[in-house]
Amino acid sequence: PEFIQTPPSLIATASICAAVRGLNSPSASIVMSSVCALTRVDPAAAEAVVHHIERVVESTASLQSLPPSHKITNTTTSSGKLVSVADETGQPETPTDIQDIHF
């Protein structure tokens, strides 16, 4: 929901920059300025979205590192329906409704 009004070019730019940062590349700042120039995105806005992406990835990774007994196995969809998120093997199911995807 946070990205619903964010321009696609800004999300794409921030995603690329976050990925390069995640690789601990020494050229991350050069990539940021180059990609921002290519996509005509404000670097400050891209930086804000990069930070948001990093927080989401970090929180998702911390949830995945929990032991299986602590993982959430049910969730409520946007329509209020309770669905299973994982089967016996612990593998997530693919959401069928775009509103069920958490960005």
N, C-alpha and C positions, 0 to 999 in steps of 0.2 A: 503493500500500500504506500510505502514511503516514496517509491519511484514512479508512481502513477502519472505525475505531472512533470517528470524529468524528461528532457529531450533525449531521444535515442542516441544521438551523437555524444551527449555527455556521459550516458551510461557506458557506451562502447569505449570511449576514451578512458574513463575511470577504470573500467575492467582491465584494459590493456596495461595501464599504469600500475594497478594493484598486482597484476600477475608478474610484471617485471620486478616490482618491489619484493614480492614473495620469493623470487629467485635470489634475492640479495645481490642484485646486479649493481656494480659500481656506477653504471651509466643510467641509473633510474631517473635522475633529475634531467638528464639530456633527453631521455625517451619521453618524459612528461612534457617538456617544452616542445619537442618535435611533434608529438601526437596532437597536442593542443593546437599547434600552429596548423597542422594538416586538416584538422576537423573544425577549426575556427571556434574552439571552446575556450572559455575563460579559465585560465590555470587555477585560480582560486576556487571556482566552482567545481572543477575537476578534483582538486585536492580534498574538498569537503566530501564528495561522493566516494573518493578512494578510502577515506577514513571510515565512512559508513560501511562500505564493502568489507573492509578489513575487520570491523567489529562483527558483522554478520558471519563471516567465515570463521572467525575465532570462536564465536558462541556455538556455531554449528559443529565445529571440530571438537569442542569441549563436550558437547552432548554425545557425539559419536564415540568418545573415549570412555564413557561410563560403562561399567559392567552390564551385561545383558539384563540382569534383574532390576536395574535402575532405569532402563530405557522406557520411554513412553511407547505404549503399543496401541493406544487408541487416541483418536483426535476427533474434534467436532468440525464438520465442514461449514462453509459459509451459510448453508441452508439449515444448519442446526442438526444435521444427521451425524450420528456417531459411526465412524469407520475405523477399521483396523489399519494401522500403519505398517505393521510388521507381521510376518507369518512365523511359523515355528523356527525357521532358520535365522530369523532376525533380519532378513532382507526387506528393505522398504518396498512398498507397492507404488506403482506409478500413479500419480493423481490423474483423474480423468476430467476434472473441472479446473479451468484456468484459475478460478478463485481459490482453489485449494493449494496453490503453489505459493510458498512463502519466500519472498525476495529478500 
